[in-house]
Amino acid sequence: MVTNEGTRAYELQAQSVQNLSQVVTTDLFAVIRDEVQLVRLEARERVSNLLRAWLNVALTGLCTLLALGCLSVAIIAALSTVMPLWAVALIVGALFAIGAVSLGMGARAMVARAFGSPRSLDRLFGNVAETTTREEAERRLESSQQKLDRTVAAITAKTDSPSPMRDAALWGVGITLGLFLSARNKARG
């Protein structure tokens, strides 16, 4: 595995274009791997928050159901002195049905917002080293991006290779980076 870990810019420039191309490929995969790890941490964070929210919603719903049951009995008992019992029960049931529909529509919109797109790429590889915190994943991603930038700068500054070979290598790297950044920006979008 070729890497530029701890390599200075002038040391990178002294390497061959073939070696630098391998380093770019390694660094590019490191950036992608770190993006995937960040996505996993973000998803884990969202799922955890969503599960806690759903537990609270369920408990709130249970308490609300009990309160509405008691309120329904009280309203039906009070109005049954003025109207037939079946009519009062029908009116109270219809009012609760209207309220349930409006609350359900609001809850559906909230769930749709909770599952918005994550900051980074969704899925690329299934085999990624575990990171313990989101901050650590962001630091690793930043480090991978900096290493990739240094390698690309070394290829750009390379003067010992014939121009067509350097241009072809840079063109391939540029296309790869362009596709990667386009996919990353779409995921962030």
MDAnalysis code that builds the backbone (N, CA, C; Angstrom):
import MDAnalysis as mda
import numpy as np

u = mda.Universe.empty(567, n_residues=189, atom_resindex=np.repeat(np.arange(189), 3), trajectory=True)
u.add_TopologyAttr("name", ["N", "CA", "C"] * 189)
u.add_TopologyAttr("resid", np.arange(1, 190))
u.add_TopologyAttr("resname", ["MET", "VAL", "THR", "ASN", "GLU", "GLY", "THR", "ARG", "ALA", "TYR", "GLU", "LEU", "GLN", "ALA", "GLN", "SER", "VAL", "GLN", "ASN", "LEU", "SER", "GLN", "VAL", "VAL", "THR", "THR", "ASP", "LEU", "PHE", "ALA", "VAL", "ILE", "ARG", "ASP", "GLU", "VAL", "GLN", "LEU", "VAL", "ARG", "LEU", "GLU", "ALA", "ARG", "GLU", "ARG", "VAL", "SER", "ASN", "LEU", "LEU", "ARG", "ALA", "TRP", "LEU", "ASN", "VAL", "ALA", "LEU", "THR", "GLY", "LEU", "CYS", "THR", "LEU", "LEU", "ALA", "LEU", "GLY", "CYS", "LEU", "SER", "VAL", "ALA", "ILE", "ILE", "ALA", "ALA", "LEU", "SER", "THR", "VAL", "MET", "PRO", "LEU", "TRP", "ALA", "VAL", "ALA", "LEU", "ILE", "VAL", "GLY", "ALA", "LEU", "PHE", "ALA", "ILE", "GLY", "ALA", "VAL", "SER", "LEU", "GLY", "MET", "GLY", "ALA", "ARG", "ALA", "MET", "VAL", "ALA", "ARG", "ALA", "PHE", "GLY", "SER", "PRO", "ARG", "SER", "LEU", "ASP", "ARG", "LEU", "PHE", "GLY", "ASN", "VAL", "ALA", "GLU", "THR", "THR", "THR", "ARG", "GLU", "GLU", "ALA", "GLU", "ARG", "ARG", "LEU", "GLU", "SER", "SER", "GLN", "GLN", "LYS", "LEU", "ASP", "ARG", "THR", "VAL", "ALA", "ALA", "ILE", "THR", "ALA", "LYS", "THR", "ASP", "SER", "PRO", "SER", "PRO", "MET", "ARG", "ASP", "ALA", "ALA", "LEU", "TRP", "GLY", "VAL", "GLY", "ILE", "THR", "LEU", "GLY", "LEU", "PHE", "LEU", "SER", "ALA", "ARG", "ASN", "LYS", "ALA", "ARG", "GLY"])
u.atoms.positions = np.array([
    [0.848, -1.173, 0.000],
    [0.000, 0.000, 0.000],
    [0.894, 1.238, 0.000],
    [0.664, 2.121, -0.943],
    [1.463, 3.328, -1.069],
    [0.750, 4.442, -0.323],
    [1.504, 5.232, 0.429],
    [0.899, 6.310, 1.210],
    [1.819, 7.511, 1.251],
    [1.230, 8.662, 1.598],
    [2.046, 9.862, 1.755],
    [2.002, 10.346, 3.197],
    [1.687, 9.445, 4.103],
    [1.609, 9.757, 5.523],
    [2.934, 10.336, 6.004],
    [2.931, 11.560, 6.481],
    [4.131, 12.195, 7.015],
    [5.124, 12.619, 5.945],
    [4.732, 12.583, 4.679],
    [5.634, 12.948, 3.590],
    [5.525, 14.445, 3.327],
    [6.669, 15.096, 3.155],
    [6.676, 16.524, 2.856],
    [6.421, 16.743, 1.372],
    [6.013, 17.963, 1.009],
    [5.666, 18.276, -0.375],
    [6.844, 18.030, -1.314],
    [8.067, 18.424, -0.922],
    [9.215, 18.238, -1.814],
    [9.551, 16.759, -1.988],
    [9.264, 15.925, -0.951],
    [9.497, 14.495, -1.091],
    [8.502, 13.870, -2.065],
    [7.265, 14.373, -2.040],
    [6.265, 13.880, -2.979],
    [6.640, 14.246, -4.411],
    [7.148, 15.458, -4.601],
    [7.514, 15.896, -5.950],
    [8.670, 15.081, -6.514],
    [9.496, 14.537, -5.661],
    [10.641, 13.744, -6.113],
    [10.233, 12.343, -6.564],
    [9.014, 11.907, -6.274],
    [8.559, 10.568, -6.630],
    [8.094, 10.527, -8.084],
    [8.036, 9.323, -8.643],
    [7.602, 9.156, -10.028],
    [6.096, 9.371, -10.137],
    [5.657, 9.652, -11.360],
    [4.230, 9.859, -11.604],
    [3.453, 8.587, -11.297],
    [4.010, 7.433, -11.613],
    [3.337, 6.165, -11.339],
    [3.119, 5.995, -9.842],
    [4.161, 6.271, -9.059],
    [4.041, 6.156, -7.609],
    [3.027, 7.172, -7.082],
    [3.079, 8.398, -7.596],
    [2.137, 9.423, -7.142],
    [0.703, 9.062, -7.524],
    [0.527, 8.421, -8.672],
    [-0.816, 7.973, -9.066],
    [-1.340, 6.932, -8.083],
    [-0.460, 6.032, -7.640],
    [-0.860, 5.044, -6.641],
    [-1.205, 5.730, -5.320],
    [-0.427, 6.755, -4.966],
    [-0.692, 7.492, -3.726],
    [-2.042, 8.212, -3.821],
    [-2.324, 8.811, -4.996],
    [-3.614, 9.493, -5.172],
    [-4.760, 8.499, -5.025],
    [-4.601, 7.344, -5.632],
    [-5.650, 6.326, -5.526],
    [-5.849, 5.906, -4.074],
    [-4.750, 5.663, -3.367],
    [-4.839, 5.288, -1.954],
    [-5.500, 6.391, -1.132],
    [-5.074, 7.638, -1.375],
    [-5.645, 8.759, -0.632],
    [-7.118, 8.971, -0.962],
    [-7.475, 8.782, -2.224],
    [-8.867, 8.941, -2.622],
    [-9.743, 7.903, -1.929],
    [-9.271, 6.669, -1.869],
    [-10.042, 5.645, -1.164],
    [-10.102, 5.922, 0.336],
    [-9.050, 6.525, 0.886],
    [-9.081, 6.893, 2.309],
    [-10.138, 7.964, 2.563],
    [-10.235, 8.937, 1.650],
    [-11.260, 9.975, 1.794],
    [-12.650, 9.343, 1.713],
    [-12.833, 8.458, 0.745],
    [-14.137, 7.809, 0.594],
    [-14.456, 6.964, 1.824],
    [-13.465, 6.208, 2.315],
    [-13.669, 5.378, 3.511],
    [-14.055, 6.241, 4.713],
    [-13.378, 7.388, 4.866],
    [-13.687, 8.264, 5.994],
    [-15.055, 8.924, 5.839],
    [-15.456, 9.229, 4.599],
    [-16.803, 9.753, 4.364],
    [-17.846, 8.717, 4.770],
    [-17.607, 7.460, 4.409],
    [-18.538, 6.396, 4.755],
    [-18.636, 6.251, 6.276],
    [-17.500, 6.328, 6.945],
    [-17.511, 6.209, 8.407],
    [-18.311, 7.347, 9.028],
    [-18.153, 8.560, 8.492],
    [-18.897, 9.704, 8.999],
    [-20.393, 9.514, 8.775],
    [-20.762, 8.962, 7.642],
    [-22.172, 8.684, 7.362],
    [-22.726, 7.690, 8.370],
    [-21.947, 6.655, 8.638],
    [-22.415, 5.651, 9.616],
    [-22.642, 6.282, 10.982],
    [-21.718, 7.124, 11.414],
    [-21.877, 7.771, 12.718],
    [-23.080, 8.709, 12.724],
    [-23.262, 9.463, 11.636],
    [-24.416, 10.352, 11.554],
    [-25.713, 9.555, 11.575],
    [-25.739, 8.449, 10.848],
    [-26.944, 7.620, 10.812],
    [-27.228, 7.021, 12.188],
    [-26.184, 6.541, 12.851],
    [-26.350, 5.980, 14.192],
    [-26.898, 7.037, 15.155],
    [-26.378, 8.261, 15.033],
    [-26.839, 9.372, 15.860],
    [-28.317, 9.668, 15.598],
    [-28.684, 9.727, 14.324],
    [-30.073, 10.019, 13.961],
    [-31.017, 8.927, 14.433],
    [-30.623, 7.679, 14.260],
    [-31.488, 6.574, 14.672],
    [-31.681, 6.585, 16.183],
    [-30.607, 6.839, 16.911],
    [-30.705, 6.897, 18.370],
    [-31.666, 8.004, 18.812],
    [-31.513, 9.179, 18.224],
    [-32.404, 10.291, 18.566],
    [-33.842, 9.987, 18.165],
    [-34.000, 9.353, 17.012],
    [-35.339, 9.030, 16.539],
    [-36.008, 7.993, 17.438],
    [-35.253, 6.998, 17.899],
    [-35.838, 5.988, 18.790],
    [-36.282, 6.603, 20.116],
    [-35.453, 7.495, 20.652],
    [-35.861, 8.178, 21.889],
    [-37.109, 9.016, 21.669],
    [-37.171, 9.691, 20.524],
    [-38.346, 10.508, 20.220],
    [-39.597, 9.634, 20.088],
    [-39.452, 8.477, 19.422],
    [-40.604, 7.589, 19.263],
    [-41.063, 7.020, 20.600],
    [-40.147, 6.731, 21.498],
    [-40.531, 6.254, 22.826],
    [-41.337, 7.327, 23.559],
    [-40.867, 8.553, 23.470],
    [-41.610, 9.651, 24.103],
    [-42.979, 9.837, 23.457],
    [-43.040, 9.708, 22.147],
    [-44.328, 9.833, 21.451],
    [-45.273, 8.717, 21.890],
    [-44.760, 7.511, 22.018],
    [-45.605, 6.388, 22.423],
    [-46.146, 6.588, 23.834],
    [-45.281, 7.000, 24.754],
    [-45.743, 7.248, 26.128],
    [-46.733, 8.408, 26.184],
    [-46.452, 9.438, 25.411],
    [-47.375, 10.580, 25.357],
    [-48.713, 10.134, 24.781],
    [-48.661, 9.296, 23.770],
    [-49.900, 8.797, 23.173],
    [-50.723, 7.973, 24.146],
    [-50.057, 7.158, 24.932],
    [-50.766, 6.357, 25.925],
    [-51.450, 7.246, 26.958],
    [-50.726, 8.216, 27.476],
    [-51.315, 9.138, 28.461],
    [-52.456, 9.947, 27.847],
    [-52.276, 10.356, 26.603],
    [-53.321, 11.118, 25.923],
    [-54.554, 10.260, 25.709],
    [-54.342, 9.012, 25.352],
    [-55.472, 8.100, 25.149],
    [-56.283, 7.934, 26.434],
    [-55.590, 7.758, 27.544],
    [-56.294, 7.633, 28.829],
    [-57.038, 8.918, 29.180],
    [-56.404, 10.054, 28.948],
    [-57.051, 11.339, 29.243],
    [-58.263, 11.561, 28.345],
    [-58.131, 11.206, 27.078],
    [-59.264, 11.376, 26.159],
    [-60.413, 10.437, 26.522],
    [-60.078, 9.255, 26.974],
    [-61.133, 8.331, 27.421],
    [-61.925, 8.917, 28.573],
    [-61.210, 9.445, 29.546],
    [-61.897, 10.067, 30.696],
    [-62.697, 11.292, 30.267],
    [-62.105, 12.096, 29.393],
    [-62.790, 13.295, 28.900],
    [-64.028, 12.913, 28.101],
    [-63.927, 11.875, 27.298],
    [-65.073, 11.417, 26.502],
    [-66.226, 10.987, 27.403],
    [-65.908, 10.220, 28.414],
    [-66.952, 9.757, 29.337],
    [-67.614, 10.950, 30.017],
    [-66.810, 11.930, 30.414],
    [-67.367, 13.113, 31.089],
    [-68.262, 13.916, 30.143],
    [-67.816, 14.107, 28.909],
    [-68.618, 14.884, 27.948],
    [-69.910, 14.138, 27.608],
    [-69.792, 12.848, 27.372],
    [-70.991, 12.059, 27.039],
    [-71.973, 12.068, 28.198],
    [-71.485, 11.936, 29.414],
    [-72.370, 11.941, 30.589],
    [-73.056, 13.298, 30.735],
    [-72.318, 14.374, 30.482],
    [-72.903, 15.704, 30.635],
    [-73.939, 15.991, 29.550],
    [-73.635, 15.637, 28.306],
    [-74.547, 15.948, 27.209],
    [-75.705, 14.956, 27.100],
    [-75.587, 13.801, 27.716],
    [-76.669, 12.815, 27.621],
    [-77.930, 13.285, 28.348],
    [-77.815, 14.289, 29.156],
    [-79.008, 14.844, 29.824],
    [-79.810, 15.701, 28.858],
    [-79.182, 16.186, 27.766],
    [-79.855, 17.068, 26.815],
    [-80.201, 16.334, 25.518],
    [-79.393, 15.357, 25.109],
    [-79.553, 14.653, 23.843],
    [-79.577, 13.146, 24.115],
    [-79.991, 12.377, 23.094],
    [-79.928, 10.923, 23.261],
    [-78.461, 10.475, 23.403],
    [-78.239, 9.455, 24.162],
    [-76.888, 8.968, 24.460],
    [-76.129, 8.591, 23.195],
    [-76.767, 7.919, 22.245],
    [-76.094, 7.495, 21.023],
    [-75.637, 8.705, 20.191],
    [-76.409, 9.780, 20.136],
    [-76.046, 10.975, 19.357],
    [-74.837, 11.665, 19.969],
    [-74.819, 11.753, 21.289],
    [-73.683, 12.381, 21.972],
    [-72.413, 11.570, 21.730],
    [-72.495, 10.248, 21.843],
    [-71.330, 9.395, 21.624],
    [-70.828, 9.526, 20.191],
    [-71.749, 9.637, 19.222],
    [-71.375, 9.794, 17.818],
    [-70.657, 11.127, 17.579],
    [-71.161, 12.192, 18.152],
    [-70.545, 13.513, 17.983],
    [-69.150, 13.535, 18.599],
    [-69.009, 13.046, 19.802],
    [-67.705, 13.027, 20.473],
    [-66.719, 12.154, 19.698],
    [-67.147, 11.002, 19.217],
    [-66.278, 10.127, 18.428],
    [-65.822, 10.793, 17.134],
    [-66.725, 11.509, 16.465],
    [-66.372, 12.204, 15.218],
    [-65.342, 13.302, 15.487],
    [-65.504, 14.033, 16.569],
    [-64.535, 15.082, 16.914],
    [-63.143, 14.495, 17.170],
    [-63.100, 13.382, 17.871],
    [-61.805, 12.748, 18.126],
    [-61.190, 12.194, 16.834],
    [-62.012, 11.684, 15.923],
    [-61.500, 11.176, 14.645],
    [-60.880, 12.305, 13.822],
    [-61.517, 13.462, 13.797],
    [-60.972, 14.621, 13.073],
    [-59.638, 15.044, 13.690],
    [-59.583, 15.083, 15.000],
    [-58.330, 15.434, 15.683],
    [-57.221, 14.431, 15.400],
    [-57.559, 13.142, 15.366],
    [-56.556, 12.103, 15.108],
    [-55.992, 12.220, 13.697],
    [-56.842, 12.524, 12.722],
    [-56.368, 12.671, 11.343],
    [-55.416, 13.847, 11.233],
    [-55.757, 14.974, 11.829],
    [-54.881, 16.150, 11.735],
    [-53.554, 15.917, 12.460],
    [-53.584, 15.268, 13.595],
    [-52.341, 14.955, 14.307],
    [-51.494, 13.952, 13.526],
    [-52.118, 12.982, 12.893],
    [-51.393, 11.990, 12.097],
    [-50.683, 12.626, 10.912],
    [-51.334, 13.580, 10.272],
    [-50.702, 14.258, 9.140],
    [-49.495, 15.078, 9.600],
    [-49.613, 15.724, 10.754],
    [-48.475, 16.476, 11.297],
    [-47.314, 15.563, 11.670],
    [-47.631, 14.401, 12.250],
    [-46.580, 13.448, 12.620],
    [-45.879, 12.904, 11.390],
    [-46.620, 12.679, 10.330],
    [-46.022, 12.178, 9.088],
    [-45.014, 13.190, 8.530],
    [-45.344, 14.466, 8.566],
    [-44.424, 15.501, 8.092],
    [-43.175, 15.566, 8.969],
    [-43.332, 15.378, 10.274],
    [-42.182, 15.411, 11.184],
    [-41.235, 14.242, 10.913],
    [-41.777, 13.074, 10.651],
    [-40.942, 11.905, 10.359],
    [-40.202, 12.109, 9.038],
    [-40.863, 12.707, 8.063],
    [-40.209, 12.971, 6.778],
    [-39.032, 13.930, 6.962],
    [-39.169, 14.930, 7.812],
    [-38.061, 15.858, 8.083],
    [-36.938, 15.166, 8.834],
    [-37.263, 14.234, 9.719],
    [-36.238, 13.541, 10.505],
    [-35.354, 12.675, 9.632],
    [-35.872, 12.179, 8.503],
    [-35.097, 11.325, 7.621],
    [-34.518, 12.089, 6.443],
    [-34.171, 13.367, 6.632],
    [-33.542, 14.156, 5.582],
    [-32.198, 13.565, 5.215],
    [-31.592, 14.096, 4.147],
    [-30.331, 13.519, 3.666],
    [-29.179, 13.827, 4.616],
    [-28.260, 12.872, 4.801],
    [-27.109, 13.090, 5.665],
    [-26.088, 14.024, 5.018],
    [-25.081, 14.478, 5.785],
    [-24.091, 15.422, 5.307],
    [-23.183, 14.818, 4.244],
    [-22.857, 13.570, 4.370],
    [-21.896, 12.988, 3.441],
    [-22.502, 11.853, 2.633],
    [-21.697, 11.132, 1.894],
    [-22.166, 10.065, 1.006],
    [-22.941, 9.002, 1.766],
    [-23.911, 8.422, 1.082],
    [-24.756, 7.427, 1.747],
    [-24.058, 6.091, 1.935],
    [-23.764, 5.385, 0.854],
    [-23.133, 4.076, 0.994],
    [-22.116, 3.863, -0.122],
    [-20.914, 3.493, 0.250],
    [-19.917, 3.125, -0.764],
    [-19.334, 1.760, -0.470],
    [-18.767, 1.605, 0.711],
    [-18.144, 0.333, 1.082],
    [-18.763, -0.170, 2.375],
    [-18.797, -1.476, 2.540],
    [-19.316, -2.030, 3.772],
    [-18.226, -2.305, 4.785],
    [-16.982, -2.220, 4.385],
    [-15.861, -2.624, 5.225],
    [-15.056, -1.397, 5.654],
    [-15.475, -0.720, 6.730],
    [-14.823, 0.510, 7.168],
    [-14.418, 0.363, 8.628],
    [-13.219, 0.850, 8.959],
    [-12.748, 0.789, 10.347],
    [-13.667, 1.632, 11.225],
    [-13.976, 1.115, 12.402],
    [-14.874, 1.830, 13.309],
    [-14.179, 3.034, 13.938],
    [-14.920, 4.116, 14.054],
    [-14.468, 5.321, 14.725],
    [-15.400, 5.525, 15.907],
    [-14.857, 5.986, 17.005],
    [-15.675, 6.066, 18.204],
    [-16.561, 7.300, 18.241],
    [-16.091, 8.434, 17.737],
    [-16.898, 9.650, 17.827],
    [-17.009, 10.319, 16.464],
    [-18.002, 11.164, 16.366],
    [-18.199, 11.924, 15.133],
    [-17.042, 12.890, 14.904],
    [-16.547, 13.518, 15.966],
    [-15.424, 14.452, 15.845],
    [-14.184, 13.743, 15.304],
    [-13.937, 12.522, 15.790],
    [-12.794, 11.753, 15.308],
    [-12.960, 11.432, 13.823],
    [-14.181, 11.079, 13.420],
    [-14.439, 10.780, 12.008],
    [-14.226, 12.023, 11.152],
    [-14.652, 13.175, 11.640],
    [-14.448, 14.414, 10.883],
    [-12.966, 14.762, 10.790],
    [-12.199, 14.529, 11.865],
    [-10.749, 14.780, 11.828],
    [-10.064, 13.847, 10.830],
    [-10.453, 12.578, 10.844],
    [-9.857, 11.624, 9.892],
    [-10.174, 12.010, 8.460],
    [-11.407, 12.439, 8.233],
    [-11.803, 12.853, 6.889],
    [-10.990, 14.062, 6.440],
    [-10.846, 15.044, 7.301],
    [-10.055, 16.239, 6.980],
    [-8.611, 15.860, 6.689],
    [-8.039, 14.959, 7.486],
    [-6.665, 14.517, 7.271],
    [-6.523, 13.807, 5.928],
    [-7.484, 12.951, 5.592],
    [-7.444, 12.244, 4.307],
    [-7.538, 13.220, 3.145],
    [-8.383, 14.223, 3.277],
    [-8.523, 15.210, 2.216],
    [-7.239, 16.021, 2.052],
    [-6.574, 16.359, 3.155],
    [-5.324, 17.106, 3.076],
    [-4.229, 16.272, 2.409],
    [-4.160, 14.977, 2.752],
    [-3.157, 14.106, 2.117],
    [-3.400, 14.019, 0.618],
    [-4.660, 13.894, 0.232],
    [-4.991, 13.831, -1.186],
    [-4.622, 15.134, -1.888],
    [-4.887, 16.253, -1.261],
    [-4.533, 17.556, -1.838],
    [-3.024, 17.680, -2.031],
    [-2.234, 17.223, -1.054],
    [-0.775, 17.292, -1.174],
    [-0.277, 16.451, -2.340],
    [-0.846, 15.267, -2.497],
    [-0.408, 14.388, -3.581],
    [-0.771, 14.978, -4.940],
    [-1.956, 15.504, -5.069],
    [-2.367, 16.110, -6.336],
    [-1.486, 17.321, -6.639],
    [-1.151, 18.099, -5.626],
    [-0.261, 19.248, -5.835],
    [1.116, 18.778, -6.293],
    [1.599, 17.669, -5.745],
    [2.906, 17.142, -6.162],
    [2.868, 16.687, -7.609],
    [1.775, 16.071, -8.026],
    [1.664, 15.646, -9.424],
    [1.621, 16.878, -10.325],
    [0.909, 17.887, -9.911],
    [0.807, 19.106, -10.701],
    [2.164, 19.773, -10.856],
    [2.955, 19.779, -9.793],
    [4.254, 20.441, -9.815],
    [5.331, 19.585, -10.470],
    [5.009, 18.374, -10.788],
    [5.985, 17.437, -11.342],
    [6.510, 17.961, -12.685],
    [7.834, 18.060, -12.815],
    [8.430, 18.543, -14.060],
    [9.313, 17.497, -14.715],
    [9.564, 16.365, -14.048],
    [10.464, 15.370, -14.622],
    [9.753, 14.407, -15.569],
    [8.427, 14.477, -15.645],
    [7.709, 13.583, -16.541],
    [7.368, 14.322, -17.826],
    [7.307, 13.596, -18.932],
    [6.906, 14.243, -20.179],
    [5.503, 14.825, -20.025],
    [5.249, 15.922, -20.646],
    [3.994, 16.642, -20.500],
    [2.768, 15.795, -20.826],
    [2.732, 15.030, -21.935],
    [1.524, 14.248, -22.215],
    [1.213, 13.219, -21.127],
    [2.258, 12.596, -20.558],
    [2.036, 11.599, -19.507],
    [1.467, 12.281, -18.262],
    [2.067, 13.427, -17.897],
    [1.587, 14.158, -16.727],
    [0.148, 14.617, -16.957],
    [-0.121, 15.136, -18.162],
    [-1.469, 15.603, -18.464],
    [-2.479, 14.461, -18.407],
    [-2.105, 13.292, -18.905],
    [-3.005, 12.140, -18.863],
    [-3.263, 11.708, -17.424],
    [-2.214, 11.704, -16.608],
    [-2.384, 11.319, -15.195],
    [-3.275, 12.325, -14.479],
    [-3.030, 13.610, -14.715],
    [-3.845, 14.639, -14.071],
    [-5.289, 14.593, -14.576],
    [-5.467, 14.295, -15.863],
    [-6.803, 14.203, -16.411],
    [-7.580, 13.085, -15.722],
    [-6.943, 11.925, -15.560],
    [-7.600, 10.802, -14.893],
    [-7.930, 11.114, -13.441],
    [-6.984, 11.742, -12.754],
    [-7.223, 12.132, -11.355],
    [-8.330, 13.176, -11.293],
    [-8.295, 14.123, -12.230],
    [-9.322, 15.171, -12.242],
    [-10.707, 14.613, -12.460],
    [-10.832, 13.675, -13.391],
    [-12.140, 13.052, -13.648],
    [-12.615, 12.309, -12.408],
    [-11.726, 11.538, -11.789],
    [-12.085, 10.778, -10.586],
    [-12.510, 11.708, -9.459],
    [-11.721, 12.763, -9.220],
    [-12.061, 13.717, -8.162],
    [-13.357, 14.443, -8.482],
    [-13.538, 14.802, -9.745],
    [-14.771, 15.490, -10.136],
    [-15.999, 14.642, -9.875],
    [-15.937, 13.367, -10.238],
    [-17.059, 12.467, -9.994],
    [-17.311, 12.289, -8.505],
    [-16.222, 12.133, -7.753],
    [-16.349, 11.954, -6.310],
    [-16.966, 13.190, -5.663],
    [-16.435, 14.369, -5.997],
    [-16.957, 15.605, -5.387],
    [-18.372, 15.880, -5.829],
    [-18.711, 15.536, -7.053],
    [-20.095, 15.717, -7.520],
    [-21.046, 14.833, -6.717],
    [-20.667, 13.577, -6.498],
    [-21.512, 12.676, -5.706],
    [-21.595, 13.148, -4.266],
    [-20.505, 13.635, -3.730],
    [-20.491, 14.128, -2.348],
    [-21.380, 15.352, -2.195],
    [-21.312, 16.267, -3.153],
    [-22.151, 17.467, -3.090],
    [-23.623, 17.129, -3.250],
    [-23.950, 16.135, -4.085],
    [-25.332, 15.707, -4.214],
    [-25.853, 15.132, -2.902],
    [-24.992, 14.370, -2.205],
    [-25.404, 13.771, -0.928],
    [-25.616, 14.852, 0.112],
    [-24.806, 15.909, 0.059],
    [-24.960, 17.004, 1.026],
    [-26.176, 17.860, 0.708],
    [-26.510, 17.917, -0.588],
    [-27.504, 18.820, -1.145],
    [-28.802, 18.873, -0.536],
])
